């Protein structure tokens, strides 16, 4: 069986799947294969001897050819995979990848050019550039958003600090007229009053004491937030006795509750007794207000290996699990819900313990009840 003859060199030259051009040293076209003519939509006679290679390029391509390709060819005689935009006979822009080589041929310098249509690659590169621009825009927008957020946060912090300072100043100034009211009620009590007048005076006294307690909480809150923490004056004190005296006073304030005090071990340690009594008072107030009616509130003070522990326990409905981790934050009303306070009691308790180098935690279940445990170092 005879093998059909292979195509000749000219047929191969015309049928290869890339455009082939030959030009002289100035770029004038001397030869073009059929593929190049088809892609460029030119008849061969309209190319060969009529146009230069530069004439097939866009304006940007001509500038790049003049400033980069020609000098590079003079230096290294060839370039590969250069992206150029060519245009066909109808002016349509064709993105192409071009290889060029310059060399002597029969006494003259010729330029051999091969090119491939690269529309898919061009679309990919354009899409890549578009996405990069979008990414840069998003990054710029994100950076601006971060700056705006930081500015808004700084303004919010300034406003919050101003509000806290204002609360401290106003609370401090309110104490003076409250003291005048309290002293006036004391003087009135010494006079001759009927039962109705004494009842009204008692209500005034209770209101004054309640407002003084609220102001004290606000001042402690302001000092804890802006003053670097609540100040304490530690001295050697018998905490067993200090807590016992405090519970005796609280029993008068909460006559409907049974307050128990249990003590274990020695009670001497370095602490600010007034501040510890304040913390215990806040916890006992919560326990008496929200514990199971008719069930006792137990305060246990005990010596530990590293210091001193105070536990305030009550029975009743447990603190919700979602509130428990945030219980010692300001304005969290899990244990104070329904009280007449402003939700600062437990925050102040935690601040007092921090000032002593101690800790406070809460445990609350339906079976075991609710316990607030205060841990104090001995020194």
JODA-V41843 format. One record per helix or strand of 2 or more residues. SS is the DSSP state (H for helix, E for strand). FROM is the first residue (numbers start at 1). TO is the last residue. If there is no record, write none. Layout:
ss:SS from:FROM to:TO
ss:SS from:FROM to:TO
This chain:
ss:H from:9 to:15
ss:E from:19 to:24
ss:E from:28 to:32
ss:H from:34 to:40
ss:H from:44 to:47
ss:H from:53 to:56
ss:H from:59 to:76
ss:E from:78 to:87
ss:E from:93 to:105
ss:E from:108 to:117
ss:H from:119 to:189
ss:H from:195 to:226
ss:E from:235 to:238
ss:H from:239 to:253
ss:E from:259 to:264
ss:E from:268 to:271
ss:H from:273 to:290
ss:E from:297 to:303
ss:E from:307 to:314
ss:H from:321 to:324
ss:H from:345 to:355
ss:E from:359 to:365
ss:E from:369 to:377
